[in-house]
Amino acid sequence: MAGISSNPNSPRQKMINLMYLVFIAMMALNVSSEVLDGFELVENSLQKTITNARHRNEIAWEELDFYYKTNPDRVGEWHTKGSEVKRQSDELFDYIQDLKVQIVKKTDGKDGDIHNIKHKEDLEAASRVMLAPVIGEGKILREKLEAYRSLMAEIVADTAKVTVIESVLNLRTPSKGGITAGNWETALFENMPVAAAITILTKLQNDVSYVEGEALAYILSGVDEGAYRINDVRAMVIPNSQIVMQGTPYQATIALVAVDTTQHPRVIVDGNELPESAQGVYTGSSAGIGEHKFSGEVQITGSDGSPRSYPFADSYFVTEQTATIAPVLMNVLYENIDNDIEVAIPGVPSGSVRATASVGTMTQKSGNVWTARPPSNATKLDITLSAVSGGRNLSMTREFKVRPLPPATPFITYKDAAGTTRKFTGGSIAKRYLVEANGIMAAIDDGILDIPFTVTGFELVFYDSMGNALPEVSQSGAFTERQKTMIRNLARGKRFYITNVRANDPGGKAQRLATIEVIVN
């Protein structure tokens, strides 16, 4: 019997060598679970950003549609452009969504669910769907994105916005290890784990939603507000209130519905012209109780140089004094914070008026301003005023709704070239502003509320040249040294995400805040 050959070129040895090479290759291609989890984190953050962007776009579209229904002749051209933007965006967004479904079903079978991917590490599924000869979807996706980018640039005739759109939908082939090879689709999807491929496609959906928003914003800016109002020009009286207290002047704004900002109309009330400094605000007397009538006209010069006159007439009522309870900042009260409430009973000194709350606390701040602090989980709060005047006991109660505080907005503060403090909430920003910033702050600042939150932690998610997510965590509101180092190393045009922002409201209640996308200039 012949002995077993040790010749390295024997069929058996060749098989062993081949199996070893396959094993080494499998080890080299193995993707760690931490990296896959990082992709899932970025995917969830992108989905939240997409939800907010699509909601914003829907509001913009509804506003444009309203203008069109008000005056279709004048807004028709803009409405047609907006319809095309919405149609093309929805079609491209849905096409990308279908690609995600195809990839997941390719790896998990016909029952595959993109929200619960079982084989995230699969390196074949994305290539088979996107790069297969003849039927590969990658080239089709690139062509659709290029066509969409060209259409949006054509509709948005604004150089600055076109530059932004072309930057967002940048289809240049990314490099790997500093070497650019192959085409765009191959660079993105060849040997790419399913988790990474899905995140890449979600990022493209986010880009489409962003560009759609830019296009709709441009279209709305082009709709001349006068274009849908000027077909019904009339003088209008806009009173602050048609019922006023005795001793309090009546005020009303008198203006044309369609306004020409190049000239100031003459407003004549009961034969007397209002001074230009009044800006159309008429102040009437409240000396006598009962109805007070007034009339006049608004005069303006037409486009042909001839004067035009628009008459008006209105009335208001003066009533006896009554007790009032009015919130200083809002129509509802928010739990776990001090809500300023202005309380007064006319004719009664503020020091003699007492205010009590049915739940929580009620504290006098100064004069007739009190603070109401509802407790957590309260849904309503009754405020009762009481006083003694002229030997009579006066009392009145008003019910207020109680709401939790709305979500805060995370931001980065920096000083611009003029030394003015700015708040950055997303988009493009110079690298030096990021490096000079201390960290992440958060507050509710919507023009009505101005309530600071305490940031307790956040993450920065970067991407390497292979598209791998590199999360860096801070356990406070300040940037860590490693986070700042990674920001310093970013090239212009690169982006990262500030996600998983955690903050406490003034009452100590924790919130998880929205993700910020940062593009480094």
C-alpha positions in Angstrom: 0.0 0.0 0.0 1.4 3.3 -1.0 2.0 5.8 1.8 0.2 9.2 1.9 2.0 11.7 -0.2 3.5 14.9 1.4 3.9 16.6 -2.0 2.6 20.2 -1.5 1.2 20.0 -5.0 -0.8 16.8 -4.4 -4.6 17.1 -4.7 -5.1 16.6 -1.0 -2.6 19.3 0.0 -4.1 21.7 -2.5 -7.5 21.1 -0.9 -6.0 21.8 2.5 -4.4 25.0 1.4 -7.6 26.1 -0.3 -9.6 25.4 2.9 -7.1 27.4 5.0 -7.3 30.4 2.6 -11.1 30.3 2.8 -11.0 30.1 6.6 -8.6 33.1 6.7 -10.8 35.1 4.3 -13.8 34.3 6.4 -12.1 35.6 9.5 -10.9 38.7 7.7 -14.4 39.4 6.5 -16.0 38.8 9.9 -17.9 41.9 11.1 -18.0 42.5 14.8 -21.4 42.8 16.5 -20.4 46.2 18.0 -20.0 47.6 14.5 -23.4 46.2 13.4 -25.0 47.6 16.6 -23.5 51.0 15.6 -25.2 50.8 12.3 -28.5 50.1 14.0 -28.0 53.2 16.2 -27.3 55.4 13.2 -30.3 53.8 11.4 -32.6 54.7 14.2 -31.3 58.3 14.4 -31.7 58.7 10.7 -35.2 57.4 10.8 -36.1 60.1 13.4 -34.5 62.8 11.2 -36.5 61.5 8.2 -39.7 61.6 10.1 -39.2 65.2 11.1 -38.1 66.2 7.6 -41.1 64.6 5.9 -43.5 66.2 8.5 -41.9 69.6 7.7 -42.2 69.0 4.0 -45.8 68.0 4.3 -46.6 71.3 6.2 -44.8 73.3 3.4 -46.8 71.4 0.7 -50.1 72.1 2.5 -49.3 75.8 2.8 -48.5 75.9 -1.0 -51.7 74.0 -1.7 -53.7 76.5 0.4 -52.2 79.4 -1.5 -53.1 77.7 -4.8 -56.7 77.1 -3.8 -57.0 80.7 -2.7 -55.8 82.1 -6.1 -55.0 79.3 -8.7 -54.4 81.8 -11.5 -51.5 83.5 -9.8 -50.0 80.6 -7.8 -50.6 77.9 -10.5 -47.0 78.0 -11.8 -45.5 77.6 -8.4 -48.0 74.9 -7.4 -47.1 72.9 -10.6 -43.4 73.0 -9.6 -44.2 72.0 -6.0 -46.3 69.1 -7.3 -43.5 67.9 -9.4 -41.0 68.2 -6.5 -43.3 66.2 -4.2 -44.1 63.5 -6.9 -40.4 63.0 -7.8 -39.3 62.9 -4.2 -42.0 60.4 -3.1 -41.2 58.1 -6.1 -37.5 58.2 -5.4 -38.0 57.7 -1.6 -40.3 54.7 -2.2 -37.9 53.2 -4.7 -35.1 53.3 -2.2 -37.4 51.8 0.4 -38.1 48.9 -2.0 -34.4 48.3 -2.4 -34.1 48.0 1.4 -36.9 45.4 1.4 -35.2 43.5 -1.5 -31.9 43.3 0.4 -33.4 42.1 3.6 -35.5 39.5 1.9 -32.4 38.3 0.0 -30.7 37.6 3.3 -33.6 36.6 5.6 -36.0 35.0 3.1 -39.4 36.1 1.8 -40.6 36.9 5.4 -37.6 39.2 6.0 -38.4 42.4 8.0 -36.3 45.5 7.6 -37.2 46.5 11.2 -35.9 43.1 12.5 -33.0 42.0 10.4 -31.6 38.6 11.4 -28.5 38.3 9.3 -27.1 41.8 9.6 -23.5 40.5 8.9 -24.4 39.0 5.5 -21.9 40.3 2.9 -23.6 38.9 -0.2 -27.2 40.1 -0.2 -26.5 43.8 -0.9 -24.1 42.9 -3.8 -26.6 40.5 -5.3 -29.4 43.1 -5.3 -27.3 46.2 -6.2 -24.4 44.8 -8.3 -25.7 41.7 -10.1 -24.9 41.8 -13.9 -27.8 43.1 -16.0 -30.4 43.2 -13.2 -28.3 45.1 -10.6 -30.2 48.0 -9.1 -27.1 50.1 -8.2 -26.7 51.7 -11.6 -30.4 52.4 -11.8 -30.3 54.0 -8.3 -27.4 56.2 -9.3 -29.1 57.3 -12.5 -32.3 58.1 -10.6 -30.4 60.2 -8.1 -28.6 62.0 -10.8 -31.8 62.8 -12.6 -33.5 63.9 -9.4 -30.5 66.2 -8.5 -30.6 67.8 -12.0 -34.4 68.4 -11.8 -34.2 70.0 -8.3 -31.3 72.2 -9.5 -33.4 73.2 -12.5 -36.4 74.1 -10.3 -34.4 75.9 -7.6 -33.0 78.8 -9.6 -30.9 79.9 -6.6 -27.1 79.4 -6.9 -26.6 79.0 -3.1 -29.3 76.4 -2.7 -28.2 74.6 -5.9 -24.7 74.3 -4.4 -26.3 72.8 -1.2 -28.4 70.3 -3.2 -25.4 69.2 -5.3 -23.3 68.8 -2.1 -26.0 66.7 -0.4 -26.6 64.5 -3.5 -22.9 64.1 -4.2 -22.5 60.9 -6.3 -18.7 61.0 -6.7 -17.1 57.6 -6.1 -16.0 57.4 -2.5 -12.4 56.2 -1.9 -11.3 53.3 0.2 -7.9 53.5 1.9 -7.2 56.7 -0.2 -7.7 54.8 -3.5 -10.7 55.6 -5.7 -11.6 52.5 -7.8 -14.7 51.2 -9.6 -17.9 53.1 -9.7 -20.2 54.7 -7.1 -22.5 51.7 -6.6 -19.6 49.3 -6.3 -17.8 51.4 -3.8 -20.9 51.6 -1.6 -22.4 48.1 -1.8 -19.7 45.6 -2.8 -19.0 43.2 0.2 -21.1 45.5 2.4 -22.9 44.0 5.4 -26.6 44.1 5.2 -26.8 46.4 8.3 -24.4 48.9 6.6 -26.2 48.7 3.2 -29.6 49.5 4.8 -28.1 52.4 6.7 -26.5 53.8 3.5 -29.9 53.6 1.7 -31.7 55.3 4.7 -29.1 58.0 4.5 -30.0 58.5 0.9 -33.6 58.7 1.8 -32.7 61.4 4.4 -30.8 63.3 1.6 -33.9 63.1 -0.6 -36.1 64.4 2.1 -33.7 67.3 2.9 -33.5 68.3 -0.8 -37.2 68.1 -1.1 -37.5 70.5 1.8 -35.0 72.9 0.3 -36.9 72.9 -3.0 -40.3 73.5 -1.4 -38.9 76.3 0.8 -37.5 78.0 -2.3 -40.9 77.6 -4.1 -42.8 79.1 -1.1 -40.4 82.0 -1.0 -41.2 82.7 -4.6 -44.9 82.9 -4.0 -45.7 86.6 -3.7 -48.1 86.9 -0.7 -49.8 89.7 -2.5 -50.4 87.4 -5.4 -53.1 85.4 -3.6 -54.6 88.3 -1.7 -54.5 91.2 -4.0 -57.5 90.0 -6.0 -59.7 91.1 -3.0 -58.3 94.4 -1.8 -60.3 95.9 1.1 -59.7 98.0 4.2 -59.6 95.9 7.4 -60.0 96.8 11.0 -58.1 94.5 13.3 -58.9 95.3 17.0 -56.8 94.0 19.9 -60.2 93.4 21.5 -63.8 94.7 20.8 -64.5 94.6 24.5 -62.3 96.8 26.8 -62.3 97.8 30.4 -63.3 101.2 31.5 -60.2 103.4 31.7 -58.3 101.2 29.2 -57.9 102.6 25.7 -59.3 100.7 22.7 -56.7 99.8 20.1 -57.2 98.5 16.5 -54.9 98.1 13.5 -56.3 99.5 10.3 -54.6 98.3 7.1 -55.2 96.9 3.6 -55.2 93.2 3.2 -52.7 93.5 0.3 -49.8 95.7 1.4 -47.3 97.6 -0.8 -44.2 97.9 1.2 -42.8 100.7 -1.1 -45.3 103.2 0.2 -47.2 104.1 3.4 -51.0 104.5 3.1 -52.8 107.5 4.6 -55.2 106.4 7.3 -58.0 108.9 8.1 -60.3 108.2 11.1 -63.3 110.5 11.8 -61.7 113.2 9.7 -58.3 113.0 11.4 -55.2 111.5 9.7 -53.1 109.1 11.8 -49.4 110.0 12.0 -47.1 107.7 10.0 -45.4 106.7 13.3 -48.6 105.1 14.4 -48.2 102.4 11.7 -52.0 102.1 11.3 -52.7 101.6 15.0 -55.8 103.6 16.0 -56.3 104.4 19.7 -59.9 105.2 20.7 -61.4 106.6 23.9 -62.8 104.4 26.6 -64.2 107.2 28.8 -67.8 106.2 28.5 -69.5 102.8 28.9 -71.3 101.5 25.9 -70.7 101.3 22.1 -68.2 103.6 20.3 -68.4 103.9 16.5 -65.7 105.2 14.2 -65.2 105.3 10.4 -62.7 106.6 7.8 -60.8 105.6 4.8 -57.4 104.3 3.7 -55.8 106.2 0.8 -53.0 104.8 -1.3 -51.5 105.7 -4.7 -52.2 103.1 -7.5 -49.6 101.8 -10.0 -50.9 104.4 -12.5 -50.2 107.3 -10.1 -53.9 108.0 -9.3 -55.1 108.0 -5.7 -57.4 105.2 -4.5 -59.6 105.2 -1.4 -60.8 102.3 0.7 -63.5 103.2 3.3 -64.0 101.3 6.6 -66.3 101.5 9.6 -66.3 99.6 12.9 -67.3 99.8 16.5 -66.1 98.7 20.0 -67.7 98.3 23.4 -66.6 99.7 26.7 -67.7 97.6 29.7 -67.5 98.0 33.5 -64.4 96.7 35.3 -64.2 93.0 36.1 -61.6 90.7 37.7 -59.1 89.1 35.4 -56.7 86.1 35.5 -54.3 85.9 32.5 -51.2 83.9 32.0 -48.2 86.1 31.2 -46.5 83.7 28.7 -49.0 81.0 27.6 -52.6 79.8 27.6 -51.7 76.6 29.4 -49.6 75.8 32.4 -46.6 73.4 32.3 -45.9 70.9 35.1 -42.8 71.1 37.4 -41.9 74.7 36.4 -42.9 78.2 37.7 -45.5 79.6 35.3 -45.9 83.4 35.6 -49.6 84.4 36.0 -50.8 88.0 36.0 -53.8 88.4 38.3 -55.7 91.6 39.0 -59.1 92.8 40.3 -59.4 96.4 39.0 -59.9 98.9 41.7 -58.3 96.6 44.3 -54.6 97.0 45.3 -52.4 94.1 44.2 -51.3 93.6 47.8 -55.0 92.9 48.8 -55.6 90.2 46.1 -55.0 86.6 47.1 -54.5 83.7 44.6 -54.7 80.1 45.4 -54.3 76.9 43.3 -56.3 73.7 43.5 -53.1 71.6 43.1 -49.5 72.4 43.4 -48.3 75.8 44.7 -49.2 79.5 44.0 -46.6 82.1 45.1 -46.7 85.9 44.8 -43.7 87.0 42.8 -44.0 90.8 42.7 -47.1 93.1 42.5 -49.8 91.4 40.5 -47.5 88.7 39.1 -47.8 85.2 40.7 -46.2 81.9 39.9 -48.2 78.7 39.6 -46.3 75.4 39.8 -48.4 72.4 38.9 -47.2 69.0 40.1 -46.3 66.1 37.8 -49.1 64.2 36.1 -51.7 66.9 36.8 -54.1 67.5 33.9 -55.8 70.7 35.1 -55.4 73.4 37.8 -58.0 75.9 39.1 -56.8 79.3 40.2 -59.1 81.3 42.5 -58.8 85.0 43.2 -60.3 86.6 46.4 -60.3 90.1 47.8 -62.5 92.4 49.9 -63.5 95.6 48.3 -66.1 98.1 49.6 -67.2 95.7 52.2 -67.9 93.0 49.5 -66.1 89.7 49.2 -64.9 89.2 45.6 -64.1 85.8 44.2 -63.6 84.2 40.8 -62.1 80.9 39.6 -60.6 80.0 36.2 -59.5 76.5 35.1 -56.2 76.0 33.3 -55.0 72.9 31.4 -51.7 71.4 32.6 -49.3 69.9 30.1 -45.9 68.3 30.2 -43.0 70.4 28.9 -42.5 70.0 25.1 -39.2 68.4 24.0 -36.2 70.6 24.2 -33.9 71.4 21.3 -30.2 70.5 21.5 -27.7 73.0 20.2 -24.1 74.2 20.2 -23.3 77.8 21.1 -20.5 79.7 19.4 -19.5 83.3 18.6 -19.4 84.3 14.9 -16.9 86.6 13.3 -18.7 89.6 14.7 -18.6 88.3 18.2 -22.3 87.6 18.3 -23.4 84.4 20.2 -25.2 82.0 17.9 -27.0 78.7 18.4 -26.3 75.9 15.9 -29.0 73.3 15.6 -27.9 71.4 12.5 -26.5 71.9 9.0 -23.2 73.4 8.0 -20.8 75.0 10.4 -17.1 76.0 10.3 -14.8 73.5 12.0 -13.2 76.2 14.2 -16.6 77.0 15.8 -17.0 73.3 16.7 -13.5 73.1 18.2 -14.0 76.2 20.2 -17.4 75.1 21.6 -17.6 73.6 25.0 -20.2 71.0 24.3 -23.9 70.4 23.8 -26.7 72.5 25.5 -30.4 72.1 25.3 -33.4 74.4 25.9 -37.0 75.0 25.0 -36.8 78.3 23.1 -39.8 78.6 20.7 -40.4 82.3 21.1 -42.8 81.7 24.0 -41.0 79.5 26.4 -37.3 79.9 27.3 -36.4 77.0 29.6 -32.9 75.6 29.9 -32.3 71.9 30.3 -29.3 70.1 31.7 -27.5 67.8 29.3 -26.3 64.6 31.0 -24.8 62.8 28.0 -24.6 62.4 24.2 -22.8 60.6 21.4 -21.0 61.7 18.3 -21.2 59.2 15.5 -18.5 59.5 12.8 -17.8 57.4 9.7 -14.6 56.1 8.4 -13.6 55.7 4.7 -15.3 52.3 4.6 -18.6 53.7 5.9 -18.2 52.2 9.3 -19.8 54.0 12.2 -17.4 55.3 14.9 -19.4 56.4 18.0 -17.8 58.5 20.7 -19.7 58.9 24.0 -19.7 61.8 26.5 -21.2 61.2 29.9 -21.9 65.0 30.4 -22.8 68.0 28.3 -19.1 68.7 27.4 -17.1 67.4 24.5 -14.5 64.8 25.4 -10.9 65.3 24.3 -11.3 62.3 21.9 -14.4 63.8 20.4 -12.6 67.1 19.8 -9.7 65.3 18.2 -11.9 63.4 15.8 -13.7 66.7 14.9 -10.3 68.4 14.2 -9.4 65.5 11.9 -12.5 65.8 9.8 -12.1 67.1 6.2 -14.3 69.8 4.8 -17.6 68.5 3.6 -17.5 65.6 6.0 -20.5 65.1 8.3 -21.2 63.4 11.6 -24.2 63.1 13.9 -24.9 64.2 17.5 -27.3 61.6 18.8 -28.6 60.0 21.9 -28.7 63.4 23.6 -30.0 63.0 27.1 -31.2 66.0 29.2 -33.1 66.8 32.4 -35.8 69.5 32.6 -35.8 71.9 35.5 -37.9 69.5 37.5 -35.3 66.7 37.0 -37.4 64.7 34.5 -35.2 63.1 31.8 -35.8 63.5 28.1 -34.1 62.0 25.0 -33.6 64.7 22.4 -33.5 64.8 18.6 -30.4 64.0 16.5 -28.3 66.8 15.0 -26.6 66.4 11.6 -23.4 68.4 11.4 -21.6 69.2 8.1 -18.1 70.5 8.5 -17.2 73.6 6.4 
